[in-house]
Every structure is written in structure tokens, then in C-alpha cells.
């Protein structure tokens, strides 16, 4: 859903490089996701592809804001996410993009993230 449009804040990237998503596109994707969720009848499961759509937009939006210097916690203060849930999500996300944990560690040490 994201396009290669240049974010006007790209020049402000702390690490340099290119902005990885376009904020207005990801916000539009999240709004579309919210509408699709609202259309699921009460009591029916949310389709996996709808969850994927929302997760994709949320990850891109959070990541580009982080990339642009907005460093805030990914979870609400009052909403505890169990460590196991975070590890499951991280593991499946890394597998989906074909990145090994070692590569993540190297990127973290190089980027200061």
C-alpha cells in the first residue's frame, strides 16, 4: 500500500538513508483496516488477511516514525504484552522478511536502535 513518495522529513533522518514508508499512505491503510474490522459481524472471527493488512500498516507507520526520530514505546502503558507474545511476533516477522536474529543484532549495534 505504501508508495515511494518522498516524506518531507526525509532530510531529518538520524541514520541517513531513505524513509521506509509514507505516513499518509500508512494512515489511510489503518483507516481502511478499521473500517474492515468494523464490518466483521459480532461473534465472527476477524479474517487473517484483515489482520495482516492492519499489522502491515501498523509496522510500517511505527517504523517510519521511529526512523524519523519519534522514539516512543510500541505498547500502551496500561496494556501489558507478555514477553512470549512479543517473541512470537518478532520471530514470525523476522522469518517473513528472511532476516536471522544475528542480522538483527548486527543492525541494532550499527544503527544504535
C-alpha positions as CSV (number, residue, x, y, z in Angstrom):
1,X,0.0,0.0,0.0
2,X,2.9,2.3,0.6
3,X,4.3,4.3,-2.3
4,X,7.8,5.6,-2.8
5,X,6.6,9.2,-2.3
6,X,9.2,11.3,-0.5
7,X,8.3,12.3,3.0
8,X,9.2,15.9,3.6
9,X,11.1,15.0,6.8
10,X,13.4,12.6,4.9
11,X,16.3,15.1,5.3
12,X,15.9,14.8,9.1
13,X,16.7,11.0,9.2
14,X,19.1,10.5,12.1
15,X,20.6,7.4,10.4
16,X,20.5,8.8,6.9
17,X,19.1,6.7,4.1
18,X,15.5,6.7,2.7
19,X,12.2,6.9,4.6
20,X,10.8,3.3,4.5
21,X,7.2,4.3,4.2
22,X,4.9,7.2,3.5
23,X,3.0,8.3,6.6
24,X,-0.2,9.4,4.9
25,X,-0.4,6.1,3.0
26,X,0.0,4.1,6.1
27,X,-2.6,6.2,8.0
28,X,-5.0,5.6,5.1
29,X,-4.3,1.9,5.3
30,X,-5.0,1.9,9.0
31,X,-8.3,3.7,8.5
32,X,-9.3,1.2,5.8
33,X,-8.3,-1.6,8.3
34,X,-10.5,-0.1,11.0
35,X,-13.5,0.0,8.6
36,X,-12.9,-3.6,7.6
37,X,-12.7,-4.7,11.2
38,X,-16.0,-2.8,12.0
39,X,-17.7,-4.6,9.1
40,X,-17.0,-8.1,10.7
41,X,-20.2,-9.2,12.3
42,X,-20.1,-9.5,16.1
43,X,-19.1,-13.0,17.1
44,X,-17.4,-13.9,13.8
45,X,-13.7,-14.2,13.6
46,X,-11.7,-11.5,12.0
47,X,-10.2,-12.9,8.8
48,X,-6.4,-13.5,8.8
49,X,-5.9,-11.3,5.7
50,X,-7.6,-8.3,7.5
51,X,-5.2,-8.8,10.5
52,X,-2.3,-9.0,8.1
53,X,-3.4,-5.8,6.4
54,X,-3.6,-3.9,9.7
55,X,-0.4,-5.3,11.1
56,X,1.5,-4.3,7.9
57,X,0.3,-0.8,8.1
58,X,1.0,-0.5,11.8
59,X,4.5,-1.8,11.5
60,X,5.3,0.5,8.6
61,X,3.8,3.5,10.4
62,X,5.5,2.9,13.7
63,X,8.8,2.1,11.9
64,X,8.8,5.2,9.7
65,X,8.0,7.4,12.8
66,X,10.9,5.7,14.7
67,X,13.1,6.2,11.7
68,X,12.2,9.9,11.7
69,X,13.2,10.3,15.3
70,X,9.9,9.7,17.1
71,X,11.0,7.2,19.8
72,X,8.1,6.1,21.9
73,X,7.1,2.7,23.3
74,X,5.1,0.5,20.9
75,X,2.6,-0.6,23.5
76,X,0.2,1.5,25.7
77,X,1.4,1.9,29.2
78,X,-1.6,0.1,30.7
79,X,-1.7,-2.7,28.2
80,X,0.8,-5.4,29.1
81,X,2.1,-7.6,26.3
82,X,3.6,-10.8,27.5
83,X,7.2,-11.4,26.6
84,X,6.2,-14.6,24.9
85,X,3.7,-12.8,22.7
86,X,6.4,-10.2,21.7
87,X,8.9,-13.0,21.0
88,X,6.4,-14.9,18.8
89,X,5.6,-11.8,16.8
90,X,9.3,-10.8,16.4
91,X,10.2,-14.4,15.4
92,X,7.5,-14.6,12.7
93,X,8.2,-11.1,11.4
94,X,11.9,-11.9,11.0
95,X,11.1,-15.1,9.2
96,X,8.7,-13.3,6.9
97,X,11.4,-11.0,5.8
98,X,14.1,-13.6,5.8
99,X,16.2,-12.0,8.5
100,X,18.2,-14.0,11.1
101,X,18.4,-13.0,14.7
102,X,22.2,-12.5,14.2
103,X,21.4,-10.0,11.4
104,X,19.0,-8.1,13.7
105,X,21.7,-7.9,16.4
106,X,24.2,-6.6,13.9
107,X,21.8,-4.0,12.6
108,X,21.0,-2.9,16.2
109,X,24.7,-2.4,17.0
110,X,25.3,-0.5,13.8
111,X,22.2,1.7,13.9
112,X,22.0,2.4,17.6
113,X,18.4,1.4,17.6
